Amino acid sequence: MSEPEYLMNQKKINGRLCQVDWNLISALREVVAALKASGTSGEHIQKADHLIELADKISKTVAIPDPPGCSPRDRTAAPDAS
């Protein structure tokens, strides 16, 4: 595999991994919101909120400064689908 092919493949992988992170973080936030709406509260909810925020913070620093294939600052950008 040539270096340009390797870099293109890495770009696709990075973009898809960023999207997975962002979607899982969003899904977890929805689950916690649903639990809170149903009246659930307490230490477990607080811990979940904390861990979700920690994951989000770490996700923003993946492959800093700018990982090829995604921008941690632009979560609306879809990765290359090819």
N, C-alpha and C positions, 0 to 999 in steps of 0.2 A: 504494500500500500504506500503510495507516495505521500509526502508531507501535506500537500494541499488536500488530498482525500482524507487523511487523518484529521486535519483541522476541521474540515467540513463535517465529518462524522461527530467530532467532539462538540462542535457548535450545536448540532441537532440534539445530542444527548443532554448538554447543559440546559438548553431551552426546555426540553421535556421535563427534566428534573425540577426546574424552577416551577413549571406549571403544576406538577404534582404537589410540591410543597404548598403552593398558594391555595390550591383547591382543598387539600387536607386541612389546612389552617382555617379556611372559610367554613368547611363542613363542621369542624370541631366547635367553632364559634356558634354555629346554628344549633348544634346539640346542646351546648351550655345555655343558650338563650331559651330553648324549648324547656329545658329543665327548670330554669328560673321562672318561666311563665307558668309552669305547673305548680309552683310553690316550693320547689326544692331549693334549699339554701344550705349554708354551712361550710365546713372546712373543705369538703371534697370539691365543691363548686369553686371556692377561692383558689384551691390548689390547681384545678383544671385551668382556670383563667390565667393564673401565673405561668403555667407550663406552656399554654398556647402563646402568650405574649413572648416568652423566652424563645420558642420555636420561630416566631415571626421575626424577632430581632436577629437571630442567627441566620435565618433565610436571607435577610437583607445584606448579609456580608459574605455570601457564598462567592468564592472566586473573585474577591475584590482585586482590582478596582472595578472592572467591567467584564463579567464572564461572557465569553462569546456565546451567542445564541439566546441571550435573555438580558433583560435589564431589571435588577432588583428594585429599581425605582419606578418602573412602568409595568405594573402587574396586569394591565389590560392587553398588552401585546401578546398575541398568540404565537407559539413557536412554529417554525417551518414544518408543515405537515408532510413533507416528502420523506 
